[in-house]
Every structure is written in C-alpha cells, then in structure tokens.
Amino acid sequence: MDLTGVPEPQLHAKFLAWDSDHVVVSSLNWGSQSGLEDNPLDEIGLYLEGTQVGDVVARDLRA
C-alpha cells in the first residue's frame, strides 16, 4: 500500500487503527458531524481490513 499526498483539491483525513489488521480513514470530524445533509459525499470514509494494514498505515505516516 502506498500513501500519496494530493496537492489539489485540498483534502484532509483522519486515521484510526485499533489493531494491526483494521483501519478507518475518514474526512468526517468524529467529535461533531460536519457533513452537509444535501451533499452525502461531502464527507467520506473507508474501512480497511487486512493482514497488517494497520501496521502499514502507521509506518507510512511516521515516514
């Protein structure tokens, strides 16, 4: 897996890895819902499950 920065459009994301095999990546502000009701794709997220995917994401973020 490669994590690549994208200069345009400006994007933001949060990562949550709770063990070696599970990660959520999302633009949603988890403390307060910030998405627009009339635009369901205003915020988006991914759940990743796979052997050591959490370790790979954590390692790449530290690099």
PQR file with spaces between the fields and no chain letter, atoms N, CA, C, O and H, PARSE charges and radii, in Angstrom:
ATOM       1  N    MET     1       0.843   -1.150    0.000 -0.4000 1.5000
ATOM       2  CA   MET     1       0.000    0.000    0.000 -0.0000 2.0000
ATOM       3  C    MET     1       0.899    1.227    0.000  0.5500 1.7000
ATOM       4  O    MET     1       1.894    1.275    0.723 -0.5500 1.4000
ATOM       5  N    ASP     2       0.545    2.224   -0.818 -0.4000 1.5000
ATOM       6  CA   ASP     2       1.257    3.497   -0.844 -0.0000 2.0000
ATOM       7  C    ASP     2       0.309    4.597   -0.404  0.5500 1.7000
ATOM       8  O    ASP     2      -0.839    4.650   -0.846 -0.5500 1.4000
ATOM       9  H    ASP     2      -0.264    2.184   -1.405  0.4000 1.0000
ATOM      10  N    LEU     3       0.790    5.479    0.470 -0.4000 1.5000
ATOM      11  CA   LEU     3       0.046    6.680    0.837 -0.0000 2.0000
ATOM      12  C    LEU     3       0.668    7.833    0.077  0.5500 1.7000
ATOM      13  O    LEU     3       1.865    8.090    0.203 -0.5500 1.4000
ATOM      14  H    LEU     3       1.723    5.436    0.829  0.4000 1.0000
ATOM      15  N    THR     4      -0.128    8.523   -0.705 -0.4000 1.5000
ATOM      16  CA   THR     4       0.378    9.581   -1.565 -0.0000 2.0000
ATOM      17  C    THR     4      -0.353   10.880   -1.277  0.5500 1.7000
ATOM      18  O    THR     4      -1.583   10.903   -1.223 -0.5500 1.4000
ATOM      19  H    THR     4      -1.100    8.315   -0.808  0.4000 1.0000
ATOM      20  N    GLY     5       0.396   11.965   -1.092 -0.4000 1.5000
ATOM      21  CA   GLY     5      -0.205   13.277   -0.905 -0.0000 2.0000
ATOM      22  C    GLY     5      -0.794   13.794   -2.201  0.5500 1.7000
ATOM      23  O    GLY     5      -0.260   13.542   -3.281 -0.5500 1.4000
ATOM      24  H    GLY     5       1.395   11.946   -1.136  0.4000 1.0000
ATOM      25  N    VAL     6      -1.890   14.515   -2.092 -0.4000 1.5000
ATOM      26  CA   VAL     6      -2.560   15.104   -3.255 -0.0000 2.0000
ATOM      27  C    VAL     6      -2.656   16.607   -3.014  0.5500 1.7000
ATOM      28  O    VAL     6      -3.349   17.032   -2.090 -0.5500 1.4000
ATOM      29  H    VAL     6      -2.324   14.721   -1.215  0.4000 1.0000
ATOM      30  N    PRO     7      -1.967   17.435   -3.835 -0.5600 1.5000
ATOM      31  CA   PRO     7      -1.981   18.875   -3.587  0.2800 2.0000
ATOM      32  C    PRO     7      -3.310   19.551   -3.924  0.5500 1.7000
ATOM      33  O    PRO     7      -3.695   20.501   -3.242 -0.5500 1.4000
ATOM      34  N    GLU     8      -4.013   19.097   -4.940 -0.4000 1.5000
ATOM      35  CA   GLU     8      -5.289   19.701   -5.342 -0.0000 2.0000
ATOM      36  C    GLU     8      -6.288   18.607   -5.667  0.5500 1.7000
ATOM      37  O    GLU     8      -5.914   17.665   -6.366 -0.5500 1.4000
ATOM      38  H    GLU     8      -3.700   18.325   -5.495  0.4000 1.0000
ATOM      39  N    PRO     9      -7.497   18.661   -5.223 -0.5600 1.5000
ATOM      40  CA   PRO     9      -8.015   19.649   -4.284  0.2800 2.0000
ATOM      41  C    PRO     9      -7.483   19.362   -2.891  0.5500 1.7000
ATOM      42  O    PRO     9      -7.018   18.258   -2.607 -0.5500 1.4000
ATOM      43  N    GLN    10      -7.555   20.357   -2.033 -0.4000 1.5000
ATOM      44  CA   GLN    10      -7.086   20.165   -0.668 -0.0000 2.0000
ATOM      45  C    GLN    10      -8.012   19.184    0.040  0.5500 1.7000
ATOM      46  O    GLN    10      -9.225   19.385    0.108 -0.5500 1.4000
ATOM      47  H    GLN    10      -7.932   21.254   -2.264  0.4000 1.0000
ATOM      48  N    LEU    11      -7.420   18.131    0.559 -0.4000 1.5000
ATOM      49  CA   LEU    11      -8.161   17.087    1.251 -0.0000 2.0000
ATOM      50  C    LEU    11      -7.633   16.948    2.667  0.5500 1.7000
ATOM      51  O    LEU    11      -6.507   17.350    2.958 -0.5500 1.4000
ATOM      52  H    LEU    11      -6.435   17.968    0.505  0.4000 1.0000
ATOM      53  N    HIS    12      -8.430   16.389    3.530 -0.4000 1.5000
ATOM      54  CA   HIS    12      -7.988   16.095    4.887 -0.0000 2.0000
ATOM      55  C    HIS    12      -8.563   14.740    5.283  0.5500 1.7000
ATOM      56  O    HIS    12      -9.597   14.315    4.769 -0.5500 1.4000
ATOM      57  H    HIS    12      -9.345   16.063    3.294  0.4000 1.0000
ATOM      58  N    ALA    13      -7.883   14.079    6.194 -0.4000 1.5000
ATOM      59  CA   ALA    13      -8.376   12.775    6.632 -0.0000 2.0000
ATOM      60  C    ALA    13      -7.878   12.482    8.032  0.5500 1.7000
ATOM      61  O    ALA    13      -6.866   13.019    8.482 -0.5500 1.4000
ATOM      62  H    ALA    13      -7.043   14.425    6.611  0.4000 1.0000
ATOM      63  N    LYS    14      -8.606   11.625    8.700 -0.4000 1.5000
ATOM      64  CA   LYS    14      -8.215   11.110    9.999 -0.0000 2.0000
ATOM      65  C    LYS    14      -8.068    9.606    9.857  0.5500 1.7000
ATOM      66  O    LYS    14      -8.805    8.966    9.108 -0.5500 1.4000
ATOM      67  H    LYS    14      -9.428   11.188    8.334  0.4000 1.0000
ATOM      68  N    PHE    15      -7.114    9.052   10.581 -0.4000 1.5000
ATOM      69  CA   PHE    15      -6.878    7.612   10.575 -0.0000 2.0000
ATOM      70  C    PHE    15      -7.142    7.077   11.974  0.5500 1.7000
ATOM      71  O    PHE    15      -6.745    7.692   12.964 -0.5500 1.4000
ATOM      72  H    PHE    15      -6.515    9.573   11.190  0.4000 1.0000
ATOM      73  N    LEU    16      -7.805    5.942   12.055 -0.4000 1.5000
ATOM      74  CA   LEU    16      -7.981    5.239   13.310 -0.0000 2.0000
ATOM      75  C    LEU    16      -7.617    3.784   13.066  0.5500 1.7000
ATOM      76  O    LEU    16      -8.297    3.083   12.316 -0.5500 1.4000
ATOM      77  H    LEU    16      -8.127    5.443   11.251  0.4000 1.0000
ATOM      78  N    ALA    17      -6.539    3.332   13.703 -0.4000 1.5000
ATOM      79  CA   ALA    17      -6.117    1.931   13.615 -0.0000 2.0000
ATOM      80  C    ALA    17      -6.186    1.361   15.028  0.5500 1.7000
ATOM      81  O    ALA    17      -5.452    1.809   15.908 -0.5500 1.4000
ATOM      82  H    ALA    17      -5.987    3.901   14.312  0.4000 1.0000
ATOM      83  N    TRP    18      -7.054    0.382   15.257 -0.4000 1.5000
ATOM      84  CA   TRP    18      -7.204   -0.125   16.612 -0.0000 2.0000
ATOM      85  C    TRP    18      -6.495   -1.449   16.828  0.5500 1.7000
ATOM      86  O    TRP    18      -6.453   -1.954   17.950 -0.5500 1.4000
ATOM      87  H    TRP    18      -7.651    0.017   14.542  0.4000 1.0000
ATOM      88  N    ASP    19      -5.946   -2.009   15.781 -0.4000 1.5000
ATOM      89  CA   ASP    19      -5.031   -3.138   15.904 -0.0000 2.0000
ATOM      90  C    ASP    19      -4.286   -3.272   14.580  0.5500 1.7000
ATOM      91  O    ASP    19      -4.392   -2.394   13.724 -0.5500 1.4000
ATOM      92  H    ASP    19      -5.980   -1.599   14.870  0.4000 1.0000
ATOM      93  N    SER    20      -3.556   -4.327   14.405 -0.4000 1.5000
ATOM      94  CA   SER    20      -2.718   -4.479   13.212 -0.0000 2.0000
ATOM      95  C    SER    20      -3.507   -4.666   11.923  0.5500 1.7000
ATOM      96  O    SER    20      -2.978   -4.436   10.835 -0.5500 1.4000
ATOM      97  H    SER    20      -3.470   -5.041   15.101  0.4000 1.0000
ATOM      98  N    ASP    21      -4.761   -5.080   12.032 -0.4000 1.5000
ATOM      99  CA   ASP    21      -5.497   -5.501   10.839 -0.0000 2.0000
ATOM     100  C    ASP    21      -6.720   -4.650   10.485  0.5500 1.7000
ATOM     101  O    ASP    21      -7.442   -4.987    9.546 -0.5500 1.4000
ATOM     102  H    ASP    21      -5.191   -5.266   12.915  0.4000 1.0000
ATOM     103  N    HIS    22      -6.972   -3.550   11.217 -0.4000 1.5000
ATOM     104  CA   HIS    22      -8.186   -2.759   10.995 -0.0000 2.0000
ATOM     105  C    HIS    22      -7.876   -1.271   11.048  0.5500 1.7000
ATOM     106  O    HIS    22      -7.222   -0.794   11.976 -0.5500 1.4000
ATOM     107  H    HIS    22      -6.386   -3.276   11.979  0.4000 1.0000
ATOM     108  N    VAL    23      -8.361   -0.529   10.024 -0.4000 1.5000
ATOM     109  CA   VAL    23      -8.135    0.916    9.936 -0.0000 2.0000
ATOM     110  C    VAL    23      -9.392    1.571    9.367  0.5500 1.7000
ATOM     111  O    VAL    23     -10.030    1.037    8.460 -0.5500 1.4000
ATOM     112  H    VAL    23      -8.892   -0.917    9.271  0.4000 1.0000
ATOM     113  N    VAL    24      -9.732    2.726    9.909 -0.4000 1.5000
ATOM     114  CA   VAL    24     -10.743    3.586    9.301 -0.0000 2.0000
ATOM     115  C    VAL    24     -10.039    4.866    8.881  0.5500 1.7000
ATOM     116  O    VAL    24      -9.287    5.453    9.659 -0.5500 1.4000
ATOM     117  H    VAL    24      -9.214    3.160   10.645  0.4000 1.0000
ATOM     118  N    VAL    25     -10.284    5.297    7.651 -0.4000 1.5000
ATOM     119  CA   VAL    25      -9.770    6.564    7.120 -0.0000 2.0000
ATOM     120  C    VAL    25     -11.000    7.376    6.745  0.5500 1.7000
ATOM     121  O    VAL    25     -11.838    6.916    5.970 -0.5500 1.4000
ATOM     122  H    VAL    25     -10.895    4.820    7.019  0.4000 1.0000
ATOM     123  N    SER    26     -11.111    8.588    7.295 -0.4000 1.5000
ATOM     124  CA   SER    26     -12.316    9.367    7.049 -0.0000 2.0000
ATOM     125  C    SER    26     -12.018   10.856    7.090  0.5500 1.7000
ATOM     126  O    SER    26     -11.117   11.300    7.801 -0.5500 1.4000
ATOM     127  H    SER    26     -10.430    8.962    7.925  0.4000 1.0000
ATOM     128  N    SER    27     -12.778   11.618    6.326 -0.4000 1.5000
ATOM     129  CA   SER    27     -12.693   13.076    6.391 -0.0000 2.0000
ATOM     130  C    SER    27     -13.659   13.628    7.437  0.5500 1.7000
ATOM     131  O    SER    27     -13.608   14.818    7.749 -0.5500 1.4000
ATOM     132  H    SER    27     -13.510   11.257    5.748  0.4000 1.0000
ATOM     133  N    LEU    28     -14.539   12.788    7.982 -0.4000 1.5000
ATOM     134  CA   LEU    28     -15.545   13.219    8.943 -0.0000 2.0000
ATOM     135  C    LEU    28     -14.889   13.666   10.246  0.5500 1.7000
ATOM     136  O    LEU    28     -13.983   12.999   10.747 -0.5500 1.4000
ATOM     137  H    LEU    28     -14.581   11.821    7.729  0.4000 1.0000
ATOM     138  N    ASN    29     -15.340   14.781   10.790 -0.4000 1.5000
ATOM     139  CA   ASN    29     -14.908   15.214   12.121 -0.0000 2.0000
ATOM     140  C    ASN    29     -15.703   14.402   13.139  0.5500 1.7000
ATOM     141  O    ASN    29     -16.897   14.642   13.322 -0.5500 1.4000
ATOM     142  H    ASN    29     -16.075   15.322   10.382  0.4000 1.0000
ATOM     143  N    TRP    30     -15.059   13.451   13.798 -0.4000 1.5000
ATOM     144  CA   TRP    30     -15.756   12.487   14.629 -0.0000 2.0000
ATOM     145  C    TRP    30     -16.377   13.113   15.867  0.5500 1.7000
ATOM     146  O    TRP    30     -17.363   12.588   16.383 -0.5500 1.4000
ATOM     147  H    TRP    30     -14.090   13.256   13.649  0.4000 1.0000
ATOM     148  N    GLY    31     -15.836   14.205   16.352 -0.4000 1.5000
ATOM     149  CA   GLY    31     -16.396   14.863   17.531 -0.0000 2.0000
ATOM     150  C    GLY    31     -17.656   15.648   17.234  0.5500 1.7000
ATOM     151  O    GLY    31     -18.447   15.913   18.140 -0.5500 1.4000
ATOM     152  H    GLY    31     -15.035   14.632   15.933  0.4000 1.0000
ATOM     153  N    SER    32     -17.853   16.020   15.999 -0.4000 1.5000
ATOM     154  CA   SER    32     -19.051   16.763   15.599 -0.0000 2.0000
ATOM     155  C    SER    32     -19.336   16.450   14.138  0.5500 1.7000
ATOM     156  O    SER    32     -18.438   16.513   13.298 -0.5500 1.4000
ATOM     157  H    SER    32     -17.210   15.804   15.263  0.4000 1.0000
ATOM     158  N    GLN    33     -20.559   16.119   13.839 -0.4000 1.5000
ATOM     159  CA   GLN    33     -20.925   15.793   12.463 -0.0000 2.0000
ATOM     160  C    GLN    33     -20.884   17.068   11.635  0.5500 1.7000
ATOM     161  O    GLN    33     -21.590   18.030   11.935 -0.5500 1.4000
ATOM     162  H    GLN    33     -21.289   16.067   14.521  0.4000 1.0000
ATOM     163  N    SER    34     -20.061   17.076   10.601 -0.4000 1.5000
ATOM     164  CA   SER    34     -19.868   18.293    9.815 -0.0000 2.0000
ATOM     165  C    SER    34     -20.326   18.153    8.371  0.5500 1.7000
ATOM     166  O    SER    34     -20.204   19.099    7.593 -0.5500 1.4000
ATOM     167  H    SER    34     -19.488   16.294   10.357  0.4000 1.0000
ATOM     168  N    GLY    35     -20.846   16.999    8.002 -0.4000 1.5000
ATOM     169  CA   GLY    35     -21.288   16.793    6.625 -0.0000 2.0000
ATOM     170  C    GLY    35     -22.555   17.572    6.312  0.5500 1.7000
ATOM     171  O    GLY    35     -23.331   17.912    7.205 -0.5500 1.4000
ATOM     172  H    GLY    35     -20.944   16.231    8.633  0.4000 1.0000
ATOM     173  N    LEU    36     -22.748   17.844    5.048 -0.4000 1.5000
ATOM     174  CA   LEU    36     -23.937   18.561    4.598 -0.0000 2.0000
ATOM     175  C    LEU    36     -25.034   17.564    4.245  0.5500 1.7000
ATOM     176  O    LEU    36     -24.792   16.615    3.499 -0.5500 1.4000
ATOM     177  H    LEU    36     -22.118   17.568    4.323  0.4000 1.0000
ATOM     178  N    GLU    37     -26.227   17.769    4.769 -0.4000 1.5000
ATOM     179  CA   GLU    37     -27.327   16.840    4.553 -0.0000 2.0000
ATOM     180  C    GLU    37     -27.682   16.693    3.077  0.5500 1.7000
ATOM     181  O    GLU    37     -28.041   15.602    2.634 -0.5500 1.4000
ATOM     182  H    GLU    37     -26.423   18.540    5.375  0.4000 1.0000
ATOM     183  N    ASP    38     -27.587   17.784    2.308 -0.4000 1.5000
ATOM     184  CA   ASP    38     -27.949   17.728    0.893 -0.0000 2.0000
ATOM     185  C    ASP    38     -26.791   17.288   -0.001  0.5500 1.7000
ATOM     186  O    ASP    38     -26.944   17.218   -1.220 -0.5500 1.4000
ATOM     187  H    ASP    38     -27.296   18.671    2.667  0.4000 1.0000
ATOM     188  N    ASN    39     -25.638   16.994    0.591 -0.4000 1.5000
ATOM     189  CA   ASN    39     -24.479   16.527   -0.171 -0.0000 2.0000
ATOM     190  C    ASN    39     -23.867   15.330    0.561  0.5500 1.7000
ATOM     191  O    ASN    39     -22.919   15.504    1.327 -0.5500 1.4000
ATOM     192  H    ASN    39     -25.513   17.051    1.582  0.4000 1.0000
ATOM     193  N    PRO    40     -24.393   14.110    0.339 -0.5600 1.5000
ATOM     194  CA   PRO    40     -23.925   12.955    1.096  0.2800 2.0000
ATOM     195  C    PRO    40     -22.457   12.607    0.864  0.5500 1.7000
ATOM     196  O    PRO    40     -21.876   11.866    1.657 -0.5500 1.4000
ATOM     197  N    LEU    41     -21.846   13.121   -0.196 -0.4000 1.5000
ATOM     198  CA   LEU    41     -20.426   12.846   -0.433 -0.0000 2.0000
ATOM     199  C    LEU    41     -19.528   13.968    0.073  0.5500 1.7000
ATOM     200  O    LEU    41     -18.337   13.995   -0.236 -0.5500 1.4000
ATOM     201  H    LEU    41     -22.318   13.723   -0.839  0.4000 1.0000
ATOM     202  N    ASP    42     -20.093   14.898    0.853 -0.4000 1.5000
ATOM     203  CA   ASP    42     -19.304   15.980    1.437 -0.0000 2.0000
ATOM     204  C    ASP    42     -18.225   15.411    2.355  0.5500 1.7000
ATOM     205  O    ASP    42     -17.112   15.934    2.407 -0.5500 1.4000
ATOM     206  H    ASP    42     -21.061   14.876    1.104  0.4000 1.0000
ATOM     207  N    GLU    43     -18.547   14.362    3.064 -0.4000 1.5000
ATOM     208  CA   GLU    43     -17.598   13.645    3.911 -0.0000 2.0000
ATOM     209  C    GLU    43     -17.603   12.194    3.450  0.5500 1.7000
ATOM     210  O    GLU    43     -18.642   11.660    3.063 -0.5500 1.4000
ATOM     211  H    GLU    43     -19.452   13.937    3.021  0.4000 1.0000
ATOM     212  N    ILE    44     -16.445   11.566    3.494 -0.4000 1.5000
ATOM     213  CA   ILE    44     -16.347   10.187    3.011 -0.0000 2.0000
ATOM     214  C    ILE    44     -15.354    9.428    3.880  0.5500 1.7000
ATOM     215  O    ILE    44     -14.458   10.029    4.472 -0.5500 1.4000
ATOM     216  H    ILE    44     -15.600   11.999    3.809  0.4000 1.0000
ATOM     217  N    GLY    45     -15.508    8.128    3.957 -0.4000 1.5000
ATOM     218  CA   GLY    45     -14.602    7.321    4.751 -0.0000 2.0000
ATOM     219  C    GLY    45     -14.457    5.920    4.186  0.5500 1.7000
ATOM     220  O    GLY    45     -15.271    5.457    3.386 -0.5500 1.4000
ATOM     221  H    GLY    45     -16.237    7.640    3.477  0.4000 1.0000
ATOM     222  N    LEU    46     -13.402    5.265    4.624 -0.4000 1.5000
ATOM     223  CA   LEU    46     -13.109    3.890    4.209 -0.0000 2.0000
ATOM     224  C    LEU    46     -12.798    3.050    5.437  0.5500 1.7000
ATOM     225  O    LEU    46     -12.126    3.510    6.360 -0.5500 1.4000
ATOM     226  H    LEU    46     -12.741    5.641    5.273  0.4000 1.0000
ATOM     227  N    TYR    47     -13.285    1.830    5.443 -0.4000 1.5000
ATOM     228  CA   TYR    47     -12.888    0.852    6.438 -0.0000 2.0000
ATOM     229  C    TYR    47     -11.990   -0.145    5.726  0.5500 1.7000
ATOM     230  O    TYR    47     -12.386   -0.749    4.729 -0.5500 1.4000
ATOM     231  H    TYR    47     -13.831    1.457    4.693  0.4000 1.0000
ATOM     232  N    LEU    48     -10.784   -0.312    6.241 -0.4000 1.5000
ATOM     233  CA   LEU    48      -9.820   -1.240    5.646 -0.0000 2.0000
ATOM     234  C    LEU    48      -9.572   -2.387    6.615  0.5500 1.7000
ATOM     235  O    LEU    48      -9.300   -2.163    7.795 -0.5500 1.4000
ATOM     236  H    LEU    48     -10.462    0.179    7.051  0.4000 1.0000
ATOM     237  N    GLU    49      -9.666   -3.609    6.117 -0.4000 1.5000
ATOM     238  CA   GLU    49      -9.372   -4.791    6.913 -0.0000 2.0000
ATOM     239  C    GLU    49      -8.439   -5.673    6.105  0.5500 1.7000
ATOM     240  O    GLU    49      -8.740   -6.025    4.964 -0.5500 1.4000
ATOM     241  H    GLU    49      -9.888   -3.790    5.158  0.4000 1.0000
ATOM     242  N    GLY    50      -7.323   -6.024    6.688 -0.4000 1.5000
ATOM     243  CA   GLY    50      -6.372   -6.887    6.013 -0.0000 2.0000
ATOM     244  C    GLY    50      -5.174   -7.141    6.906  0.5500 1.7000
ATOM     245  O    GLY    50      -4.903   -6.378    7.834 -0.5500 1.4000
ATOM     246  H    GLY    50      -7.079   -5.738    7.615  0.4000 1.0000
ATOM     247  N    THR    51      -4.475   -8.194    6.626 -0.4000 1.5000
ATOM     248  CA   THR    51      -3.320   -8.564    7.436 -0.0000 2.0000
ATOM     249  C    THR    51      -2.319   -7.422    7.493  0.5500 1.7000
ATOM     250  O    THR    51      -1.754   -7.031    6.472 -0.5500 1.4000
ATOM     251  H    THR    51      -4.695   -8.813    5.872  0.4000 1.0000
ATOM     252  N    GLN    52      -2.105   -6.895    8.673 -0.4000 1.5000
ATOM     253  CA   GLN    52      -1.133   -5.844    8.996 -0.0000 2.0000
ATOM     254  C    GLN    52      -1.407   -4.503    8.308  0.5500 1.7000
ATOM     255  O    GLN    52      -0.497   -3.682    8.199 -0.5500 1.4000
ATOM     256  H    GLN    52      -2.564   -7.212    9.503  0.4000 1.0000
ATOM     257  N    VAL    53      -2.639   -4.260    7.842 -0.4000 1.5000
ATOM     258  CA   VAL    53      -2.930   -2.969    7.209 -0.0000 2.0000
ATOM     259  C    VAL    53      -2.745   -1.824    8.209  0.5500 1.7000
ATOM     260  O    VAL    53      -2.287   -0.747    7.826 -0.5500 1.4000
ATOM     261  H    VAL    53      -3.379   -4.927    7.931  0.4000 1.0000
ATOM     262  N    GLY    54      -3.088   -2.033    9.466 -0.4000 1.5000
ATOM     263  CA   GLY    54      -2.878   -1.000   10.481 -0.0000 2.0000
ATOM     264  C    GLY    54      -1.409   -0.697   10.683  0.5500 1.7000
ATOM     265  O    GLY    54      -1.031    0.463   10.849 -0.5500 1.4000
ATOM     266  H    GLY    54      -3.460   -2.908    9.778  0.4000 1.0000
ATOM     267  N    ASP    55      -0.580   -1.722   10.670 -0.4000 1.5000
ATOM     268  CA   ASP    55       0.864   -1.532   10.808 -0.0000 2.0000
ATOM     269  C    ASP    55       1.439   -0.768    9.621  0.5500 1.7000
ATOM     270  O    ASP    55       2.299    0.095    9.798 -0.5500 1.4000
ATOM     271  H    ASP    55      -0.887   -2.664   10.535  0.4000 1.0000
ATOM     272  N    VAL    56       0.971   -1.076    8.416 -0.4000 1.5000
ATOM     273  CA   VAL    56       1.466   -0.407    7.209 -0.0000 2.0000
ATOM     274  C    VAL    56       1.099    1.074    7.232  0.5500 1.7000
ATOM     275  O    VAL    56       1.941    1.925    6.945 -0.5500 1.4000
ATOM     276  H    VAL    56       0.272   -1.777    8.273  0.4000 1.0000
ATOM     277  N    VAL    57      -0.149    1.387    7.570 -0.4000 1.5000
ATOM     278  CA   VAL    57      -0.581    2.787    7.621 -0.0000 2.0000
ATOM     279  C    VAL    57       0.217    3.546    8.674  0.5500 1.7000
ATOM     280  O    VAL    57       0.696    4.648    8.406 -0.5500 1.4000
ATOM     281  H    VAL    57      -0.833    0.696    7.804  0.4000 1.0000
ATOM     282  N    ALA    58       0.367    2.981    9.859 -0.4000 1.5000
ATOM     283  CA   ALA    58       1.124    3.647   10.922 -0.0000 2.0000
ATOM     284  C    ALA    58       2.577    3.870   10.510  0.5500 1.7000
ATOM     285  O    ALA    58       3.132    4.940   10.759 -0.5500 1.4000
ATOM     286  H    ALA    58      -0.022    2.085   10.077  0.4000 1.0000
ATOM     287  N    ARG    59       3.188    2.885    9.893 -0.4000 1.5000
ATOM     288  CA   ARG    59       4.577    3.024    9.449 -0.0000 2.0000
ATOM     289  C    ARG    59       4.704    4.126    8.399  0.5500 1.7000
ATOM     290  O    ARG    59       5.607    4.959    8.479 -0.5500 1.4000
ATOM     291  H    ARG    59       2.737    2.016    9.691  0.4000 1.0000
ATOM     292  N    ASP    60       3.805    4.131    7.416 -0.4000 1.5000
ATOM     293  CA   ASP    60       3.880    5.138    6.355 -0.0000 2.0000
ATOM     294  C    ASP    60       3.621    6.543    6.882  0.5500 1.7000
ATOM     295  O    ASP    60       4.211    7.501    6.383 -0.5500 1.4000
ATOM     296  H    ASP    60       3.072    3.454    7.351  0.4000 1.0000
ATOM     297  N    LEU    61       2.757    6.687    7.875 -0.4000 1.5000
ATOM     298  CA   LEU    61       2.501    8.009    8.448 -0.0000 2.0000
ATOM     299  C    LEU    61       3.707    8.533    9.222  0.5500 1.7000
ATOM     300  O    LEU    61       3.927    9.743    9.286 -0.5500 1.4000
ATOM     301  H    LEU    61       2.278    5.908    8.281  0.4000 1.0000
ATOM     302  N    ARG    62       4.482    7.634    9.805 -0.4000 1.5000
ATOM     303  CA   ARG    62       5.685    8.051   10.542 -0.0000 2.0000
ATOM     304  C    ARG    62       6.827    8.420    9.608  0.5500 1.7000
ATOM     305  O    ARG    62       7.741    9.143   10.005 -0.5500 1.4000
ATOM     306  H    ARG    62       4.304    6.651    9.753  0.4000 1.0000
ATOM     307  N    ALA    63       6.786    7.933    8.376 -0.4000 1.5000
ATOM     308  CA   ALA    63       7.889    8.157    7.424 -0.0000 2.0000
ATOM     309  C    ALA    63       7.976    9.602    6.976  0.5500 1.7000
ATOM     310  O    ALA    63       8.848    9.950    6.179 -0.5500 1.4000
ATOM     311  H    ALA    63       6.043    7.346    8.054  0.4000 1.0000
